[in-house]
Amino acid sequence: MAEQIDPHRKEVSQGSRFEFGKNWARFLTTLTDERIGIAERSLCQLLKLPRLDGMRFLDVGSGSGLFSLVARRLGADVTSFDYDPQSVACTTELRRRYYAEDPSWRVLRGSVLDRAFMGQLGQFDIVYSWGVLHHTGAMAEAFANVKPLVPVGGRLFIAIYNDLGAKTDWWWRIKRRYNALPPPLRLPFALGIIGAAEARILAGHLRRRALGAYLRTWTDYQNLSARGMNRWHDWIDWIGGFPYERADVDTIVDAFARDGFELTNLVDRSSGTGCNEFVFRRAAPAGTLIDQPIPGSRLLSRRFGRRLVAAESAADGSIGARLANPPAAATAAPGWLLLQGDRLLGEIDAPDASGTVRIPAAIAGVAGFDASRLSAVAARREPLAGAPTHQRGAMWTAPVPHLASLADDAGAADQQTGSPVFLFEDDRQLARPHSAHADIARYGGGRFSHWGRLLYFSTSDGSDPTRNARRYSIVVPHDAAIAAARP
């Protein structure tokens, strides 16, 4: 009878999977109490819990076993599993070192894509999966398989690679190439990638006369990494990590919101290729839509909007719909706008006391109208005052002195706490708020920033906004909408 080949081993030999466990085994030789303490503090901070006493904790894709160890130290009853046999061995080794023969920490081998295996695990107060589900090769299926393991009232903590389009596509090709190489060639290949990237980073530090700060990114990396990693193992994990999927913040929130998961904490790394971190609380059973503003969303409709559901047509061509989760101050805010993704459809009356809005027939009849993708936001729209002034490259400015108090500043120029002012070209929102001014000038593409008394922006196609016959306007949410969307 032919010997059955382990599926993980087969994928590795075919160059379609990185051996995460081998990298984790090397990492364990550098693990210190200090790194364990850093990981412990990071877990408590993101979960907003001082301890996990008496809680059931599932570590999906346990890797080195570090966070299983941390959860056990915090008092949880821990179940760890991984698909990679060497990762299982790493987790088992940590259990042997710190909690030998402990019945409150079990270590298993299994796949998050194996529905039968997942179904026999039961439910947990906390399901934790940091940087794992995007390496399965079937991320949507992995999401579907972890959802039932979180009961109403339970928490889900996941971290998923951010999607930057062409840049992340390039990294996908790098990762695939690394894994397809014969093993002796992988280290030289990785050194080439690391060397080129580190040279750019070093050059930036040298320009600022900060060589010491660069050296500390290597020598003090464990204090910079909440996961207790060192820089070398982080680099190899990043270059080799394959399969590799990614998604933006809105996509992940939507994937879980439709099944009763409410976002309670978010670490938004939308400006880079790293992992966005999400903590959800299950507020309702599967099939229940939880709607809420998404801190840091690039879209006005998702950062400040409320989705509309239960749309019904009337005889006069108008549509009635209601807010999925009406805010307490819904009827108090004058002036509402209707949006479909990045498209501004027009003005609507404020919701009534039940959260119902009426969409005029003139809006419901426009080309491309989709009643299943509507959001309403309490906001006002106003045209840019005066002709824009060219600065450099693709960047223009327009004065908005009356909005200076809402502008980005050095301490809050990010997508969660930055300016709530959004720029529209005709009826389409321009794509990238809070962009660096150098990027606006160099790359254009609809990047913009509200800084001080000015709006810095580029047009969608690099054209001259004073000559392209397009209308430029800003949308500013009302104070109640801004307050409701604060993280």
C-alpha positions in Angstrom: 0.0 0.0 0.0 1.4 3.4 -1.0 2.5 5.7 1.8 0.2 8.7 2.1 2.1 12.0 1.8 1.4 14.6 4.4 -0.5 17.5 2.6 1.6 20.1 4.3 4.8 18.4 3.3 3.5 18.1 -0.3 2.6 21.8 -0.5 6.1 22.7 0.8 7.8 20.4 -1.8 5.7 22.0 -4.6 6.8 25.5 -3.6 3.3 26.6 -2.7 3.7 26.9 1.1 6.3 28.5 3.4 7.6 26.4 6.3 6.5 28.8 9.0 7.3 26.3 11.7 11.0 26.1 10.7 11.3 29.9 11.1 9.5 29.7 14.5 11.8 27.0 15.7 14.8 29.3 15.1 12.9 32.2 16.8 12.4 30.1 20.0 16.1 30.0 20.5 16.0 33.8 21.1 12.8 33.9 23.2 13.3 35.8 26.5 11.1 36.7 29.5 11.2 40.3 28.3 9.7 39.3 24.9 7.1 37.2 26.6 6.2 40.3 28.8 5.9 42.5 25.7 3.6 40.0 24.0 1.5 39.7 27.2 1.0 43.5 27.5 0.1 43.8 23.8 -2.6 41.1 24.1 -4.2 42.7 27.2 -4.1 46.1 25.5 -5.9 45.0 22.3 -8.5 42.9 24.1 -9.0 45.6 26.7 -8.8 43.0 29.4 -6.4 42.9 32.4 -6.6 39.1 32.8 -8.2 36.1 31.1 -8.9 34.0 34.2 -11.5 31.3 33.6 -11.9 32.1 29.8 -11.6 29.6 27.0 -8.9 30.7 24.6 -8.4 29.2 21.1 -5.2 30.0 19.2 -5.8 29.3 15.5 -2.5 28.8 13.9 -0.4 29.0 17.0 3.0 29.3 15.3 5.7 29.6 17.9 3.1 29.1 20.7 4.1 32.5 22.2 0.5 33.9 22.5 -0.8 30.5 23.7 1.8 30.8 26.4 0.8 34.4 27.1 -3.0 33.4 27.3 -2.2 30.6 29.8 -0.1 33.0 31.9 -3.1 35.3 32.0 -5.3 32.5 33.4 -7.1 31.2 30.3 -7.9 27.6 29.5 -6.0 27.3 26.2 -6.4 25.2 23.1 -3.7 25.6 20.4 -3.5 24.1 16.9 -1.6 24.6 13.7 -1.4 23.0 10.3 2.4 23.1 10.2 3.9 20.2 12.1 6.9 22.2 13.1 4.7 24.9 14.5 2.9 22.3 16.5 6.3 21.1 17.8 7.2 24.7 18.8 4.0 25.2 20.7 4.4 21.8 22.4 8.0 22.8 23.4 6.8 26.0 25.0 4.1 24.1 26.9 6.8 21.7 28.1 9.1 24.5 29.2 6.5 26.5 31.1 3.4 24.3 31.8 4.5 20.7 31.5 1.6 18.2 31.7 -0.9 21.1 32.3 -4.5 19.9 31.5 -5.5 23.5 30.9 -3.4 23.8 27.8 -3.9 21.3 25.0 -1.9 21.4 21.7 -3.4 19.9 18.5 -2.6 19.6 14.9 -5.3 20.6 12.4 -6.3 22.9 9.7 -8.7 25.8 9.9 -10.0 24.7 6.5 -11.0 21.3 7.9 -14.6 21.9 8.8 -15.0 18.6 10.7 -11.9 19.3 12.8 -13.1 22.9 13.6 -16.6 21.6 14.4 -15.4 19.3 17.2 -13.4 22.0 19.0 -16.5 23.7 20.6 -16.9 27.4 21.4 -14.5 29.8 23.1 -14.6 33.1 24.9 -11.7 34.3 22.8 -10.7 33.1 19.4 -7.3 34.4 18.4 -5.6 34.2 15.0 -2.9 36.7 14.4 -1.5 36.7 10.8 -2.7 33.2 10.0 -6.0 33.2 8.0 -4.5 35.0 5.0 -1.9 32.2 4.7 -4.4 29.4 4.3 -4.9 29.9 0.5 -8.7 30.1 1.2 -9.2 33.1 3.5 -13.0 33.5 3.0 -13.4 29.8 3.9 -11.2 30.2 6.9 -13.4 33.2 8.0 -16.5 31.0 7.6 -15.0 28.2 9.7 -14.0 30.4 12.7 -17.2 32.3 13.0 -19.2 29.4 14.6 -16.5 29.0 17.3 -17.4 32.4 18.8 -20.6 32.5 20.8 -22.7 35.6 21.3 -20.7 37.7 23.8 -17.4 36.1 22.8 -14.5 37.9 21.2 -12.6 37.3 17.9 -9.1 38.8 17.5 -7.6 38.5 14.0 -4.8 40.2 12.0 -5.0 40.3 8.2 -2.5 41.8 5.7 -3.6 45.1 4.3 -4.3 45.4 0.6 -2.4 48.2 -1.3 -3.2 47.0 -4.8 -0.1 46.9 -7.1 2.3 47.0 -4.2 0.9 43.9 -2.5 0.6 42.2 -5.9 4.4 42.7 -6.2 5.0 41.2 -2.8 2.8 38.2 -3.8 5.2 37.5 -6.7 8.2 37.8 -4.5 6.8 35.4 -2.0 5.8 32.9 -4.7 9.3 33.1 -6.2 11.0 32.6 -2.9 9.1 29.4 -2.2 9.6 28.1 -5.7 13.4 28.3 -5.4 15.5 25.3 -4.4 16.2 25.6 -0.7 19.9 26.6 -1.1 19.0 29.6 -3.1 16.3 31.0 -0.8 18.7 32.6 1.7 20.7 34.5 -1.0 17.4 35.6 -2.6 16.1 36.8 0.8 19.3 38.6 1.5 19.0 40.5 -1.8 15.5 41.7 -0.9 16.4 42.6 2.7 19.6 44.3 1.6 17.8 46.6 -0.9 15.1 47.5 1.6 17.5 48.1 4.5 19.8 50.2 2.3 16.9 52.6 1.6 16.0 52.7 5.3 19.6 53.3 6.3 20.0 56.1 3.7 17.0 57.9 5.2 18.5 57.7 8.7 21.8 58.9 7.5 20.2 61.9 5.8 18.8 62.7 9.2 22.1 62.0 10.9 20.4 59.2 13.0 22.7 56.2 12.5 22.1 55.2 16.1 18.3 55.1 15.6 18.8 52.8 12.6 20.9 50.4 14.6 18.3 50.3 17.3 15.8 49.0 14.8 17.8 45.8 14.9 19.2 45.7 18.4 16.0 46.9 20.2 13.5 45.4 17.8 11.8 43.2 20.4 10.7 46.4 22.2 9.3 47.8 18.9 7.5 44.6 18.0 4.4 43.9 20.2 4.7 40.3 19.1 8.1 39.8 20.7 9.7 39.0 17.4 13.2 39.9 16.3 13.9 41.8 13.0 15.6 39.0 11.2 12.8 36.4 11.8 10.2 39.0 11.0 11.9 39.6 7.6 12.1 35.9 6.7 8.5 35.4 7.8 7.4 38.3 5.6 9.4 37.3 2.5 8.5 33.6 2.7 4.9 33.9 3.9 2.9 32.1 1.3 0.0 31.5 0.4 -0.6 35.2 0.7 -4.0 36.9 0.7 -4.9 40.5 1.8 -7.9 42.8 2.3 -8.6 46.4 3.3 -10.2 47.3 6.6 -13.7 47.8 5.1 -13.7 44.3 3.5 -12.8 42.6 6.8 -15.3 44.5 8.9 -18.0 43.7 6.3 -17.1 40.0 6.2 -17.9 39.7 10.0 -20.5 42.4 10.4 -22.9 40.4 8.3 -22.8 37.6 10.9 -23.3 39.6 14.1 -19.8 40.7 14.8 -19.3 44.2 16.2 -15.8 45.9 15.8 -14.6 46.9 19.3 -10.9 47.7 18.6 -8.9 48.3 15.5 -5.2 48.9 14.7 -5.3 50.5 11.3 -2.2 50.1 9.2 -3.8 51.1 5.9 -0.8 53.1 4.9 1.4 50.0 4.7 1.6 46.3 3.8 1.5 45.1 7.4 -1.4 43.6 9.3 -4.5 45.5 10.3 -5.6 44.1 13.7 -9.3 43.6 14.5 -11.0 42.8 17.7 -14.7 41.9 17.3 -17.4 41.1 19.9 -20.1 38.8 18.7 -23.3 40.8 19.4 -25.8 38.7 17.5 -26.2 35.3 15.8 -25.2 34.5 12.2 -27.1 36.3 9.5 -27.6 39.4 11.7 -26.1 42.6 10.2 -24.2 44.8 12.6 -23.7 48.2 11.1 -21.4 50.8 12.5 -19.0 53.5 11.3 -15.5 52.1 10.5 -12.7 54.2 12.1 -10.1 54.9 9.5 -12.1 54.1 6.4 -11.0 56.1 3.4 -14.7 56.3 2.3 -17.0 58.9 3.8 -19.8 56.5 3.5 -18.1 53.9 5.7 -16.4 56.2 8.2 -19.4 58.4 9.0 -22.3 56.7 7.1 -25.1 54.4 8.2 -26.2 51.6 5.9 -29.7 51.4 4.7 -31.6 48.2 4.7 -35.1 46.9 3.9 -35.6 49.1 0.9 -39.2 49.1 -0.5 -40.4 50.9 -3.6 -43.5 53.1 -3.5 -46.0 53.8 -6.3 -44.6 57.2 -7.0 -41.1 55.7 -7.7 -39.6 56.7 -4.4 -38.0 54.2 -2.1 -38.4 53.8 1.6 -35.5 52.3 3.6 -34.3 52.4 7.2 -31.0 52.8 8.9 -29.6 49.4 10.0 -28.5 50.8 13.3 -29.9 54.3 13.9 -27.7 56.5 16.1 -29.4 58.1 19.1 -29.2 61.5 17.6 -30.4 60.5 14.1 -33.4 62.8 14.0 -31.6 65.8 15.6 -29.0 66.3 12.8 -30.3 68.5 10.0 -29.4 67.7 6.4 -28.5 64.1 5.2 -26.7 62.9 2.1 -27.2 59.6 0.3 -24.1 57.7 -0.9 -23.4 54.5 -2.8 -19.8 53.6 -2.0 -17.7 56.5 -3.2 -20.6 58.0 -5.2 -22.7 60.9 -3.8 -26.3 60.5 -5.0 -27.9 63.6 -3.5 -29.6 65.1 -0.5 -32.3 63.4 1.4 -34.5 64.3 4.4 -33.3 63.3 7.9 -34.6 59.9 9.1 -37.8 59.9 11.1 -38.1 58.7 14.6 -38.0 55.0 13.5 -34.8 55.5 11.4 -36.7 55.4 8.1 -35.7 57.6 5.2 -37.4 58.4 1.9 -35.3 58.4 -1.3 -36.9 60.6 -4.0 -37.7 59.0 -7.3 -35.2 61.3 -9.0 -32.4 59.7 -7.1 -33.8 56.2 -7.3 -33.9 56.5 -11.1 -30.3 57.5 -11.8 -28.1 55.1 -13.8 -26.3 52.5 -11.7 -28.5 53.0 -8.6 -28.2 50.0 -6.3 -30.6 49.9 -3.3 -28.6 47.2 -1.7 -25.4 49.4 -1.3 -26.7 52.6 0.2 -25.4 54.6 3.1 -26.8 57.8 4.6 -24.6 60.4 6.5 -25.6 63.4 8.4 -23.5 66.0 6.6 -23.4 69.1 4.5 -21.9 69.6 1.0 -20.3 72.9 0.0 -18.4 74.0 -3.1 -14.7 74.9 -2.9 -14.4 78.7 -2.4 -12.5 80.3 -5.3 -10.2 78.9 -7.9 -7.6 76.3 -6.8 -4.0 77.4 -6.7 -1.2 75.2 -8.2 1.6 74.4 -5.8 3.9 71.8 -7.4 3.7 68.7 -9.4 0.1 67.3 -9.3 -0.7 69.3 -6.1 -3.2 72.1 -5.8 -4.6 74.0 -2.8 -7.9 75.6 -1.9 -8.7 77.7 1.2 -10.9 76.3 3.9 -10.2 78.6 6.8 -13.6 78.0 8.4 -12.6 74.3 8.9 -9.2 74.8 10.4 -10.3 73.4 13.7 -11.1 70.0 12.1 -7.8 69.7 10.1 -5.1 67.1 10.4 -2.1 68.0 12.5 1.2 66.4 13.4 -0.4 64.5 16.3 -3.5 63.3 14.5 -2.8 63.0 10.8 -4.2 59.5 10.5 -7.3 57.9 9.2 -9.0 57.3 12.5 -8.6 60.7 14.2 -7.7 62.9 11.3 -9.8 65.5 9.5 -13.5 64.4 8.8 -13.5 66.6 5.6 -13.8 64.7 2.3 -13.3 66.0 -1.2 -15.5 65.2 -4.2 -14.8 65.5 -7.9 -18.3 65.9 -9.5 -20.1 63.2 -7.5 -17.2 60.9 -6.8 -15.2 61.0 -3.6 -11.5 61.4 -4.3 -9.7 58.3 -3.2 -7.0 58.9 -0.6 -7.5 61.3 2.3 -4.7 62.2 4.8 -2.1 61.7 2.1 1.4 63.1 2.6 1.9 66.3 0.6 5.0 64.9 -1.2 2.8 62.0 -2.4 0.0 64.3 -3.5 2.5 66.3 -5.6 4.4 63.2 -7.0 1.7 60.7 -7.6 -1.6 62.6 -7.8 -4.4 60.1 -8.4 -7.0 61.9 -6.2 -4.8 62.0 -3.1 -5.7 64.9 -0.7 -5.1 66.3 2.7 -6.8 68.8 4.9 -4.0 70.6 6.8 -4.5 73.8 8.7 -6.4 76.4 6.7 -5.9 74.7 3.3 -7.1 71.7 1.4 -4.2 70.1 -0.5 -5.4 67.9 -3.4 -4.8 66.3 -6.8 -7.3 65.5 -9.4 -8.2 61.9 -10.3 -6.4 62.0 -13.7 -3.8 64.8 -13.1 -5.7 67.4 -15.1 -5.9 71.1 -14.2 -8.9 71.6 -11.9 -9.4 75.2 -13.1 -9.8 73.9 -16.7 -11.3 70.4 -16.6 -14.9 71.6 -16.2 -15.4 69.4 -13.1 -17.1 70.5 -9.9 -15.0 70.2 -6.7 -16.8 70.2 -3.4 -16.3 69.2 0.2 -18.5 67.2 2.5 -18.4 67.8 6.2 -20.2 65.6 8.6 -22.3 67.2 11.3 -20.9 67.3 14.9 -23.2 64.4 16.0 -22.0 62.1 13.2 -18.3 62.9 14.0 -18.9 62.2 17.7 -20.6 58.9 16.9 -17.8 57.7 14.7 -14.9 58.4 17.1 -12.9 55.2 17.9 
